[in-house]
Amino acid sequence: MRILVTGAKGFVGKNLVAQLNNIKTGKAKFYGDVSVDEVYEYDINSTQEDLNAFCKDADFVFNLAGVNRPKDQSEFMQGNFGFASTLLDMLKKHRNTCPIMLSSSIQATLEGRFGESEYGKSKKAGEDLFFDYSKETGAKVLVYRFPNLFGKWCKPNYNSAVATFCNNIANDLPVLVNDRSTELELLYIDDLVDEMIGALSGKEHRCEFEGVNTVLNPNGRFCCVPTTHKVTLGEIVDLLNKFNEQPKTLLIPEIPDHSFAKKLYSTFLSYLPKEKVAFPLKMNIDQRGSFTELLKTEKCGQVSINISKPGITKGQHWHNSKWEFFMVVSGKGLIQERKVDTDEVIEFEVSGENIQAIHMLPGYTHNIINLSDTQDLVTVMWANEAFDPNRPDTYFEEV
């Protein structure tokens, strides 16, 4: 399939083109029967000759080109409606009735606060043009009304509050929030790209609109991405501040799969300046080696790295409720565990050549011994709870 993407250098276009090229080169094999032979990229620096050639050969068109922040309001109609007219005329010239997708906006509903939006009016005009084109030519059109978008590569201080917040907090710049209770409907870029790739094989989601609300309808006139997130400005800023504090607290906030928090965290990281990409960890060093906390979670404990010098024994303590995994990743050692108040000892020889996870059982005093005379023993340790110095649940007793 030969695919034309207009607005290919924009936020959505750049993400879509990247994934289409991943499919083309065989790097993304999880889209079923979707195949990509060529990706035609059209943007502001392309020529009319380019557009002409692309429209002649395209098997599918994603029209993402448009104007978001013009110097004059009249440029909305020229940039959004005008280019759409040119594109459709070019397709008609070549009698190419391939499916075509239009990137529109929720503002095209012209409902509520969008009632007088010049941007919304230009998008609505583009929608009507596409629907008329479909009636005239029989071509399949897919009109998507996007809410607020966010994700990697989105330009800050342009038309995305999330991009601006991510950029400012990542770079320790001030963030201005006039009303923390203001709610946004947000669409994540990867969810959008997956929907558009699905549309290549006829798997788009259809909908209608009740005011600004999307209502899924398999026979709907419009298309939509079914997964969006409604979040207040205050919630966004609070999450971003937590993410920004992670190098100091080592605490990873809850980021369940498919959650807004998970998608926002990935977005935030893409705005980190070089000097924040790496950060130091506190190594607790003594003559025996070192112990370093790597990260903590709110509900799933913490991960640490332990380095034992040759011949050193560490541990020699037990817990009432806390339990751990010890995973030796380098060196050779012996783990011993003894049930408290008994002589019952269990032993495990461990090494980085045969990595395994060993439970440190509650009620068993345990240790780890470096059996090498020359090599450090490196152990990844996971505990089911973050260390609490006020209630450590750790009691010295030799195995």
Disulfide bonds with the S-S distance in Angstrom:
none
